[in-house]
Amino acid sequence: MTVVRALVQRVSAAKVTVQGEVVGEIGSGLCVLVGVTHDDTPAHARKVADKLWNLRIIDDDNGVMNRSVAETGGEVLVVSQFTLYADTNGGRRPSYVAAARPEQAEPLVALVVDELRRLGATVATGRFRTEMQVSIVNEGPVTVLIEVPTIEPR
C-alpha cells in the first residue's frame, strides 16, 4: 500500500484564499496538494519533502524538465487535501475513510512544510480545517502524482 500522496503542479503563480483573505501565495515553483492516510508516519512526511525538493520538473535552459526547486530557488505552496484519498469505487458519492483524521494529518502536513523549509525552500501554506480557494497558473501544464511507498522498519 502506498501512503502520503502529493499532487504536484508546476506553477508560475499560486495562492490560497480563506474567507477573502490571502493566507498563502507564491510566484514560480510548485503547488503541492498533500493527502495523508492512516498508516503515515513522520518518515513518510520527510520522504515526501525530500522528493518535492529534488523533483526535476522545472525546465532548464533548453526547455527540458531537468531542474528542481532545490536548484532554481522556486517557491512551494503546500495545501492539505484529504480528498486525494477519495474512493470512488462504491458508487457516485466518494468515500473518504482512507483519509487520516485531521488530528493525525495536520502534524504530518506541518512536518512536510517544516522539512521543506529546513532544506532551504521558501514555503507558503493553506490553512488547515478551512474552506480554501486555491488559484494556480499551471505551467506546461505539468502535474505529477507522488506516492511514497510503505517504509519498512530497519
ChimeraX commands (.cxc) that place a marker at each C-alpha (Angstrom):
marker #1 position 0.00,0.00,0.00 radius 0.5
marker #1 position 1.21,3.50,-0.75 radius 0.5
marker #1 position 0.86,6.33,1.70 radius 0.5
marker #1 position 1.25,10.11,1.71 radius 0.5
marker #1 position 0.05,11.35,-1.64 radius 0.5
marker #1 position 1.16,14.63,-3.11 radius 0.5
marker #1 position -0.31,16.10,-6.26 radius 0.5
marker #1 position 2.36,18.46,-7.60 radius 0.5
marker #1 position 1.73,21.19,-10.14 radius 0.5
marker #1 position 4.43,23.36,-11.67 radius 0.5
marker #1 position 3.17,26.93,-11.44 radius 0.5
marker #1 position 4.13,30.47,-12.34 radius 0.5
marker #1 position 1.87,31.68,-9.51 radius 0.5
marker #1 position -0.43,30.19,-6.87 radius 0.5
marker #1 position -2.37,31.43,-3.87 radius 0.5
marker #1 position -4.78,30.25,-1.21 radius 0.5
marker #1 position -7.63,32.43,-0.01 radius 0.5
marker #1 position -9.77,31.83,3.08 radius 0.5
marker #1 position -12.86,34.00,3.57 radius 0.5
marker #1 position -11.49,36.64,1.22 radius 0.5
marker #1 position -8.05,36.77,2.88 radius 0.5
marker #1 position -4.93,35.55,1.05 radius 0.5
marker #1 position -3.26,33.19,3.54 radius 0.5
marker #1 position -0.52,31.79,1.28 radius 0.5
marker #1 position 0.94,32.92,-2.02 radius 0.5
marker #1 position 3.93,32.07,-4.21 radius 0.5
marker #1 position 5.41,33.01,-7.55 radius 0.5
marker #1 position 7.22,30.47,-9.70 radius 0.5
marker #1 position 7.59,26.99,-8.20 radius 0.5
marker #1 position 5.35,24.14,-7.09 radius 0.5
marker #1 position 1.80,23.99,-5.78 radius 0.5
marker #1 position 1.50,20.78,-3.76 radius 0.5
marker #1 position -1.72,19.21,-2.51 radius 0.5
marker #1 position -0.84,16.74,0.27 radius 0.5
marker #1 position -3.07,13.87,1.39 radius 0.5
marker #1 position -2.42,11.73,4.45 radius 0.5
marker #1 position -3.76,8.27,5.25 radius 0.5
marker #1 position -3.88,6.22,8.46 radius 0.5
marker #1 position -0.53,4.42,8.09 radius 0.5
marker #1 position 1.53,7.57,7.51 radius 0.5
marker #1 position 4.45,8.40,9.77 radius 0.5
marker #1 position 6.93,11.26,10.17 radius 0.5
marker #1 position 9.34,9.24,8.00 radius 0.5
marker #1 position 6.83,9.39,5.15 radius 0.5
marker #1 position 6.42,13.16,5.55 radius 0.5
marker #1 position 10.19,13.68,5.44 radius 0.5
marker #1 position 10.45,11.47,2.34 radius 0.5
marker #1 position 7.76,13.50,0.55 radius 0.5
marker #1 position 9.54,16.76,1.41 radius 0.5
marker #1 position 12.84,15.41,0.06 radius 0.5
marker #1 position 11.14,14.19,-3.12 radius 0.5
marker #1 position 9.45,17.59,-3.63 radius 0.5
marker #1 position 12.71,19.47,-3.03 radius 0.5
marker #1 position 14.56,17.38,-5.61 radius 0.5
marker #1 position 11.77,16.65,-8.14 radius 0.5
marker #1 position 13.10,17.62,-11.57 radius 0.5
marker #1 position 10.04,19.09,-13.31 radius 0.5
marker #1 position 11.28,22.64,-13.95 radius 0.5
marker #1 position 12.66,23.49,-17.38 radius 0.5
marker #1 position 16.36,24.05,-17.88 radius 0.5
marker #1 position 17.75,26.50,-20.47 radius 0.5
marker #1 position 16.95,24.00,-23.24 radius 0.5
marker #1 position 13.30,23.58,-22.24 radius 0.5
marker #1 position 13.87,20.14,-20.74 radius 0.5
marker #1 position 12.37,19.31,-17.35 radius 0.5
marker #1 position 15.73,18.83,-15.71 radius 0.5
marker #1 position 15.76,21.16,-12.68 radius 0.5
marker #1 position 14.25,21.14,-9.21 radius 0.5
marker #1 position 13.22,23.86,-6.76 radius 0.5
marker #1 position 16.45,23.00,-4.93 radius 0.5
marker #1 position 18.33,24.23,-8.00 radius 0.5
marker #1 position 16.08,27.11,-9.08 radius 0.5
marker #1 position 15.12,28.64,-5.76 radius 0.5
marker #1 position 11.46,28.20,-6.70 radius 0.5
marker #1 position 8.82,28.52,-4.03 radius 0.5
marker #1 position 6.44,25.85,-2.76 radius 0.5
marker #1 position 2.78,26.24,-1.76 radius 0.5
marker #1 position 1.62,23.30,0.40 radius 0.5
marker #1 position -2.11,22.71,0.87 radius 0.5
marker #1 position -3.63,19.83,2.82 radius 0.5
marker #1 position -6.04,17.81,0.68 radius 0.5
marker #1 position -7.87,14.88,2.29 radius 0.5
marker #1 position -9.84,14.29,-0.92 radius 0.5
marker #1 position -6.71,12.78,-2.51 radius 0.5
marker #1 position -7.82,9.65,-0.64 radius 0.5
marker #1 position -11.31,9.61,-2.14 radius 0.5
marker #1 position -12.54,6.12,-3.06 radius 0.5
marker #1 position -14.95,6.29,-5.98 radius 0.5
marker #1 position -15.39,2.53,-6.48 radius 0.5
marker #1 position -18.60,2.26,-4.46 radius 0.5
marker #1 position -20.90,4.48,-6.49 radius 0.5
marker #1 position -21.36,8.16,-7.15 radius 0.5
marker #1 position -20.50,9.55,-3.74 radius 0.5
marker #1 position -16.81,9.22,-2.82 radius 0.5
marker #1 position -15.81,7.63,0.45 radius 0.5
marker #1 position -13.05,9.31,2.46 radius 0.5
marker #1 position -12.45,6.59,5.06 radius 0.5
marker #1 position -8.86,6.12,3.79 radius 0.5
marker #1 position -8.04,9.75,4.64 radius 0.5
marker #1 position -6.45,10.30,8.05 radius 0.5
marker #1 position -8.40,12.24,10.65 radius 0.5
marker #1 position -7.34,15.89,10.97 radius 0.5
marker #1 position -5.65,15.22,14.33 radius 0.5
marker #1 position -3.26,12.81,12.60 radius 0.5
marker #1 position -2.96,14.59,9.25 radius 0.5
marker #1 position -2.24,18.14,10.42 radius 0.5
marker #1 position 1.07,17.41,12.18 radius 0.5
marker #1 position 2.30,15.35,9.22 radius 0.5
marker #1 position 1.46,18.07,6.68 radius 0.5
marker #1 position 3.18,20.56,9.01 radius 0.5
marker #1 position 6.22,18.27,9.06 radius 0.5
marker #1 position 6.36,18.28,5.24 radius 0.5
marker #1 position 6.37,22.10,5.41 radius 0.5
marker #1 position 8.99,22.20,8.17 radius 0.5
marker #1 position 11.23,19.75,6.35 radius 0.5
marker #1 position 11.00,21.72,3.09 radius 0.5
marker #1 position 11.99,24.87,4.99 radius 0.5
marker #1 position 14.87,23.02,6.64 radius 0.5
marker #1 position 16.08,22.01,3.18 radius 0.5
marker #1 position 16.02,25.66,2.14 radius 0.5
marker #1 position 12.67,26.11,0.39 radius 0.5
marker #1 position 10.51,29.21,0.67 radius 0.5
marker #1 position 7.15,27.72,1.63 radius 0.5
marker #1 position 3.66,29.16,1.87 radius 0.5
marker #1 position 0.67,27.17,3.12 radius 0.5
marker #1 position -3.05,26.96,3.15 radius 0.5
marker #1 position -4.98,26.88,6.41 radius 0.5
marker #1 position -5.91,23.51,7.84 radius 0.5
marker #1 position -9.62,22.74,8.52 radius 0.5
marker #1 position -10.95,25.66,6.49 radius 0.5
marker #1 position -12.75,26.06,3.20 radius 0.5
marker #1 position -9.99,27.29,0.89 radius 0.5
marker #1 position -9.96,28.69,-2.62 radius 0.5
marker #1 position -6.77,27.70,-4.42 radius 0.5
marker #1 position -5.81,29.65,-7.53 radius 0.5
marker #1 position -2.97,28.44,-9.71 radius 0.5
marker #1 position -1.37,29.22,-13.03 radius 0.5
marker #1 position -0.21,25.74,-14.05 radius 0.5
marker #1 position 2.82,25.92,-16.34 radius 0.5
marker #1 position 3.15,23.33,-19.09 radius 0.5
marker #1 position 0.73,22.08,-17.83 radius 0.5
marker #1 position 2.82,19.87,-15.58 radius 0.5
marker #1 position 1.04,17.79,-12.93 radius 0.5
marker #1 position 2.68,14.84,-11.16 radius 0.5
marker #1 position 1.28,12.45,-8.55 radius 0.5
marker #1 position 3.76,11.35,-5.90 radius 0.5
marker #1 position 3.02,8.34,-3.70 radius 0.5
marker #1 position 5.58,7.40,-1.08 radius 0.5
marker #1 position 5.60,3.62,-0.60 radius 0.5
marker #1 position 5.31,1.97,2.76 radius 0.5
marker #1 position 8.57,2.40,4.63 radius 0.5
marker #1 position 9.73,-0.81,6.25 radius 0.5
marker #1 position 11.27,-0.58,9.71 radius 0.5
marker #1 position 15.00,-1.33,9.78 radius 0.5
marker link #1:1,2 radius 0.2
marker link #1:2,3 radius 0.2
marker link #1:3,4 radius 0.2
marker link #1:4,5 radius 0.2
marker link #1:5,6 radius 0.2
marker link #1:6,7 radius 0.2
marker link #1:7,8 radius 0.2
marker link #1:8,9 radius 0.2
marker link #1:9,10 radius 0.2
marker link #1:10,11 radius 0.2
marker link #1:11,12 radius 0.2
marker link #1:12,13 radius 0.2
marker link #1:13,14 radius 0.2
marker link #1:14,15 radius 0.2
marker link #1:15,16 radius 0.2
marker link #1:16,17 radius 0.2
marker link #1:17,18 radius 0.2
marker link #1:18,19 radius 0.2
marker link #1:19,20 radius 0.2
marker link #1:20,21 radius 0.2
marker link #1:21,22 radius 0.2
marker link #1:22,23 radius 0.2
marker link #1:23,24 radius 0.2
marker link #1:24,25 radius 0.2
marker link #1:25,26 radius 0.2
marker link #1:26,27 radius 0.2
marker link #1:27,28 radius 0.2
marker link #1:28,29 radius 0.2
marker link #1:29,30 radius 0.2
marker link #1:30,31 radius 0.2
marker link #1:31,32 radius 0.2
marker link #1:32,33 radius 0.2
marker link #1:33,34 radius 0.2
marker link #1:34,35 radius 0.2
marker link #1:35,36 radius 0.2
marker link #1:36,37 radius 0.2
marker link #1:37,38 radius 0.2
marker link #1:38,39 radius 0.2
marker link #1:39,40 radius 0.2
marker link #1:40,41 radius 0.2
marker link #1:41,42 radius 0.2
marker link #1:42,43 radius 0.2
marker link #1:43,44 radius 0.2
marker link #1:44,45 radius 0.2
marker link #1:45,46 radius 0.2
marker link #1:46,47 radius 0.2
marker link #1:47,48 radius 0.2
marker link #1:48,49 radius 0.2
marker link #1:49,50 radius 0.2
marker link #1:50,51 radius 0.2
marker link #1:51,52 radius 0.2
marker link #1:52,53 radius 0.2
marker link #1:53,54 radius 0.2
marker link #1:54,55 radius 0.2
marker link #1:55,56 radius 0.2
marker link #1:56,57 radius 0.2
marker link #1:57,58 radius 0.2
marker link #1:58,59 radius 0.2
marker link #1:59,60 radius 0.2
marker link #1:60,61 radius 0.2
marker link #1:61,62 radius 0.2
marker link #1:62,63 radius 0.2
marker link #1:63,64 radius 0.2
marker link #1:64,65 radius 0.2
marker link #1:65,66 radius 0.2
marker link #1:66,67 radius 0.2
marker link #1:67,68 radius 0.2
marker link #1:68,69 radius 0.2
marker link #1:69,70 radius 0.2
marker link #1:70,71 radius 0.2
marker link #1:71,72 radius 0.2
marker link #1:72,73 radius 0.2
marker link #1:73,74 radius 0.2
marker link #1:74,75 radius 0.2
marker link #1:75,76 radius 0.2
marker link #1:76,77 radius 0.2
marker link #1:77,78 radius 0.2
marker link #1:78,79 radius 0.2
marker link #1:79,80 radius 0.2
marker link #1:80,81 radius 0.2
marker link #1:81,82 radius 0.2
marker link #1:82,83 radius 0.2
marker link #1:83,84 radius 0.2
marker link #1:84,85 radius 0.2
marker link #1:85,86 radius 0.2
marker link #1:86,87 radius 0.2
marker link #1:87,88 radius 0.2
marker link #1:88,89 radius 0.2
marker link #1:89,90 radius 0.2
marker link #1:90,91 radius 0.2
marker link #1:91,92 radius 0.2
marker link #1:92,93 radius 0.2
marker link #1:93,94 radius 0.2
marker link #1:94,95 radius 0.2
marker link #1:95,96 radius 0.2
marker link #1:96,97 radius 0.2
marker link #1:97,98 radius 0.2
marker link #1:98,99 radius 0.2
marker link #1:99,100 radius 0.2
marker link #1:100,101 radius 0.2
marker link #1:101,102 radius 0.2
marker link #1:102,103 radius 0.2
marker link #1:103,104 radius 0.2
marker link #1:104,105 radius 0.2
marker link #1:105,106 radius 0.2
marker link #1:106,107 radius 0.2
marker link #1:107,108 radius 0.2
marker link #1:108,109 radius 0.2
marker link #1:109,110 radius 0.2
marker link #1:110,111 radius 0.2
marker link #1:111,112 radius 0.2
marker link #1:112,113 radius 0.2
marker link #1:113,114 radius 0.2
marker link #1:114,115 radius 0.2
marker link #1:115,116 radius 0.2
marker link #1:116,117 radius 0.2
marker link #1:117,118 radius 0.2
marker link #1:118,119 radius 0.2
marker link #1:119,120 radius 0.2
marker link #1:120,121 radius 0.2
marker link #1:121,122 radius 0.2
marker link #1:122,123 radius 0.2
marker link #1:123,124 radius 0.2
marker link #1:124,125 radius 0.2
marker link #1:125,126 radius 0.2
marker link #1:126,127 radius 0.2
marker link #1:127,128 radius 0.2
marker link #1:128,129 radius 0.2
marker link #1:129,130 radius 0.2
marker link #1:130,131 radius 0.2
marker link #1:131,132 radius 0.2
marker link #1:132,133 radius 0.2
marker link #1:133,134 radius 0.2
marker link #1:134,135 radius 0.2
marker link #1:135,136 radius 0.2
marker link #1:136,137 radius 0.2
marker link #1:137,138 radius 0.2
marker link #1:138,139 radius 0.2
marker link #1:139,140 radius 0.2
marker link #1:140,141 radius 0.2
marker link #1:141,142 radius 0.2
marker link #1:142,143 radius 0.2
marker link #1:143,144 radius 0.2
marker link #1:144,145 radius 0.2
marker link #1:145,146 radius 0.2
marker link #1:146,147 radius 0.2
marker link #1:147,148 radius 0.2
marker link #1:148,149 radius 0.2
marker link #1:149,150 radius 0.2
marker link #1:150,151 radius 0.2
marker link #1:151,152 radius 0.2
marker link #1:152,153 radius 0.2
marker link #1:153,154 radius 0.2
view
